[in-house]
Amino acid sequence: MADIDIPEDLIKLERAAWAEQQAGALTLETAGAVQAAYREHAAATNGVGRLELEMATKKLVRHPAE
C-alpha cells in the first residue's frame, strides 16, 4: 500500500470507532462520522480513493506495530 497522508482527526475518529466496536457498542453516529470523514478526505485529495484511505487508516489503528 502506497504512503497515504492520513490526517490526525481521521485517525482519532477511527480509534473511537474501533474502541466502540471492541466494546460491542458501535453507534450509528460514530460509524457515520468516520465514513463521512473518509469520503470528505478522499474527495479533497485527488488520487486517493476512499477505500484505499479507509484500509490504510484501519491498518494503522488496528495493527500499529506493522
PyMOL commands that place a pseudoatom at each C-alpha (Angstrom):
pseudoatom trace, name=CA, resn=MET, resi=1, chain=A, elem=C, hetatm=0, pos=[0.000, 0.000, 0.000]
pseudoatom trace, name=CA, resn=ALA, resi=2, chain=A, elem=C, hetatm=0, pos=[1.384, 3.372, -1.005]
pseudoatom trace, name=CA, resn=ASP, resi=3, chain=A, elem=C, hetatm=0, pos=[2.175, 6.003, 1.586]
pseudoatom trace, name=CA, resn=ILE, resi=4, chain=A, elem=C, hetatm=0, pos=[-1.030, 7.860, 2.303]
pseudoatom trace, name=CA, resn=ASP, resi=5, chain=A, elem=C, hetatm=0, pos=[-1.233, 11.089, 4.262]
pseudoatom trace, name=CA, resn=ILE, resi=6, chain=A, elem=C, hetatm=0, pos=[-3.800, 10.328, 6.958]
pseudoatom trace, name=CA, resn=PRO, resi=7, chain=A, elem=C, hetatm=0, pos=[-4.900, 13.358, 8.992]
pseudoatom trace, name=CA, resn=GLU, resi=8, chain=A, elem=C, hetatm=0, pos=[-4.802, 13.040, 12.767]
pseudoatom trace, name=CA, resn=ASP, resi=9, chain=A, elem=C, hetatm=0, pos=[-8.509, 13.821, 13.119]
pseudoatom trace, name=CA, resn=LEU, resi=10, chain=A, elem=C, hetatm=0, pos=[-9.355, 10.853, 10.897]
pseudoatom trace, name=CA, resn=ILE, resi=11, chain=A, elem=C, hetatm=0, pos=[-7.107, 8.595, 12.964]
pseudoatom trace, name=CA, resn=LYS, resi=12, chain=A, elem=C, hetatm=0, pos=[-8.866, 9.784, 16.133]
pseudoatom trace, name=CA, resn=LEU, resi=13, chain=A, elem=C, hetatm=0, pos=[-12.287, 9.071, 14.627]
pseudoatom trace, name=CA, resn=GLU, resi=14, chain=A, elem=C, hetatm=0, pos=[-11.211, 5.582, 13.556]
pseudoatom trace, name=CA, resn=ARG, resi=15, chain=A, elem=C, hetatm=0, pos=[-9.746, 4.891, 17.009]
pseudoatom trace, name=CA, resn=ALA, resi=16, chain=A, elem=C, hetatm=0, pos=[-13.048, 5.907, 18.605]
pseudoatom trace, name=CA, resn=ALA, resi=17, chain=A, elem=C, hetatm=0, pos=[-14.989, 3.654, 16.228]
pseudoatom trace, name=CA, resn=TRP, resi=18, chain=A, elem=C, hetatm=0, pos=[-12.606, 0.761, 16.843]
pseudoatom trace, name=CA, resn=ALA, resi=19, chain=A, elem=C, hetatm=0, pos=[-12.892, 1.180, 20.625]
pseudoatom trace, name=CA, resn=GLU, resi=20, chain=A, elem=C, hetatm=0, pos=[-16.685, 1.146, 20.361]
pseudoatom trace, name=CA, resn=GLN, resi=21, chain=A, elem=C, hetatm=0, pos=[-16.545, -1.965, 18.152]
pseudoatom trace, name=CA, resn=GLN, resi=22, chain=A, elem=C, hetatm=0, pos=[-14.321, -3.740, 20.648]
pseudoatom trace, name=CA, resn=ALA, resi=23, chain=A, elem=C, hetatm=0, pos=[-16.785, -2.898, 23.420]
pseudoatom trace, name=CA, resn=GLY, resi=24, chain=A, elem=C, hetatm=0, pos=[-19.719, -4.065, 21.295]
pseudoatom trace, name=CA, resn=ALA, resi=25, chain=A, elem=C, hetatm=0, pos=[-21.167, -0.562, 21.388]
pseudoatom trace, name=CA, resn=LEU, resi=26, chain=A, elem=C, hetatm=0, pos=[-20.529, 0.984, 17.968]
pseudoatom trace, name=CA, resn=THR, resi=27, chain=A, elem=C, hetatm=0, pos=[-23.131, 3.670, 17.363]
pseudoatom trace, name=CA, resn=LEU, resi=28, chain=A, elem=C, hetatm=0, pos=[-24.549, 4.795, 14.048]
pseudoatom trace, name=CA, resn=GLU, resi=29, chain=A, elem=C, hetatm=0, pos=[-23.387, 8.302, 14.893]
pseudoatom trace, name=CA, resn=THR, resi=30, chain=A, elem=C, hetatm=0, pos=[-19.756, 7.221, 15.259]
pseudoatom trace, name=CA, resn=ALA, resi=31, chain=A, elem=C, hetatm=0, pos=[-19.844, 4.961, 12.208]
pseudoatom trace, name=CA, resn=GLY, resi=32, chain=A, elem=C, hetatm=0, pos=[-21.443, 7.697, 10.127]
pseudoatom trace, name=CA, resn=ALA, resi=33, chain=A, elem=C, hetatm=0, pos=[-18.941, 10.297, 11.268]
pseudoatom trace, name=CA, resn=VAL, resi=34, chain=A, elem=C, hetatm=0, pos=[-15.930, 8.187, 10.376]
pseudoatom trace, name=CA, resn=GLN, resi=35, chain=A, elem=C, hetatm=0, pos=[-17.374, 7.201, 6.983]
pseudoatom trace, name=CA, resn=ALA, resi=36, chain=A, elem=C, hetatm=0, pos=[-18.168, 10.839, 6.192]
pseudoatom trace, name=CA, resn=ALA, resi=37, chain=A, elem=C, hetatm=0, pos=[-14.609, 11.797, 7.124]
pseudoatom trace, name=CA, resn=TYR, resi=38, chain=A, elem=C, hetatm=0, pos=[-13.225, 9.116, 4.775]
pseudoatom trace, name=CA, resn=ARG, resi=39, chain=A, elem=C, hetatm=0, pos=[-15.383, 10.377, 1.904]
pseudoatom trace, name=CA, resn=GLU, resi=40, chain=A, elem=C, hetatm=0, pos=[-14.517, 14.028, 2.520]
pseudoatom trace, name=CA, resn=HIS, resi=41, chain=A, elem=C, hetatm=0, pos=[-10.777, 13.452, 2.805]
pseudoatom trace, name=CA, resn=ALA, resi=42, chain=A, elem=C, hetatm=0, pos=[-10.667, 11.178, -0.245]
pseudoatom trace, name=CA, resn=ALA, resi=43, chain=A, elem=C, hetatm=0, pos=[-12.610, 13.751, -2.281]
pseudoatom trace, name=CA, resn=ALA, resi=44, chain=A, elem=C, hetatm=0, pos=[-10.251, 16.528, -1.181]
pseudoatom trace, name=CA, resn=THR, resi=45, chain=A, elem=C, hetatm=0, pos=[-7.134, 14.572, -2.146]
pseudoatom trace, name=CA, resn=ASN, resi=46, chain=A, elem=C, hetatm=0, pos=[-7.185, 13.673, -5.811]
pseudoatom trace, name=CA, resn=GLY, resi=47, chain=A, elem=C, hetatm=0, pos=[-5.696, 10.269, -6.438]
pseudoatom trace, name=CA, resn=VAL, resi=48, chain=A, elem=C, hetatm=0, pos=[-6.527, 8.675, -3.077]
pseudoatom trace, name=CA, resn=GLY, resi=49, chain=A, elem=C, hetatm=0, pos=[-9.636, 6.532, -3.127]
pseudoatom trace, name=CA, resn=ARG, resi=50, chain=A, elem=C, hetatm=0, pos=[-11.947, 6.268, -0.136]
pseudoatom trace, name=CA, resn=LEU, resi=51, chain=A, elem=C, hetatm=0, pos=[-11.433, 2.525, 0.175]
pseudoatom trace, name=CA, resn=GLU, resi=52, chain=A, elem=C, hetatm=0, pos=[-7.647, 2.821, -0.011]
pseudoatom trace, name=CA, resn=LEU, resi=53, chain=A, elem=C, hetatm=0, pos=[-7.729, 5.553, 2.628]
pseudoatom trace, name=CA, resn=GLU, resi=54, chain=A, elem=C, hetatm=0, pos=[-10.036, 3.533, 4.883]
pseudoatom trace, name=CA, resn=MET, resi=55, chain=A, elem=C, hetatm=0, pos=[-7.897, 0.390, 4.611]
pseudoatom trace, name=CA, resn=ALA, resi=56, chain=A, elem=C, hetatm=0, pos=[-4.694, 2.293, 5.404]
pseudoatom trace, name=CA, resn=THR, resi=57, chain=A, elem=C, hetatm=0, pos=[-6.282, 4.041, 8.391]
pseudoatom trace, name=CA, resn=LYS, resi=58, chain=A, elem=C, hetatm=0, pos=[-7.746, 0.839, 9.816]
pseudoatom trace, name=CA, resn=LYS, resi=59, chain=A, elem=C, hetatm=0, pos=[-4.394, -0.913, 9.418]
pseudoatom trace, name=CA, resn=LEU, resi=60, chain=A, elem=C, hetatm=0, pos=[-2.668, 1.936, 11.255]
pseudoatom trace, name=CA, resn=VAL, resi=61, chain=A, elem=C, hetatm=0, pos=[-5.218, 1.896, 14.079]
pseudoatom trace, name=CA, resn=ARG, resi=62, chain=A, elem=C, hetatm=0, pos=[-5.724, -1.857, 14.446]
pseudoatom trace, name=CA, resn=HIS, resi=63, chain=A, elem=C, hetatm=0, pos=[-2.176, -3.067, 13.746]
pseudoatom trace, name=CA, resn=PRO, resi=64, chain=A, elem=C, hetatm=0, pos=[0.161, -0.223, 14.788]
pseudoatom trace, name=CA, resn=ALA, resi=65, chain=A, elem=C, hetatm=0, pos=[3.281, -2.407, 15.077]
pseudoatom trace, name=CA, resn=GLU, resi=66, chain=A, elem=C, hetatm=0, pos=[3.298, -3.465, 11.413]
for i in range(1, 66): cmd.bond("trace and resi %d" % i, "trace and resi %d" % (i + 1))
show_as sticks, trace
zoom trace
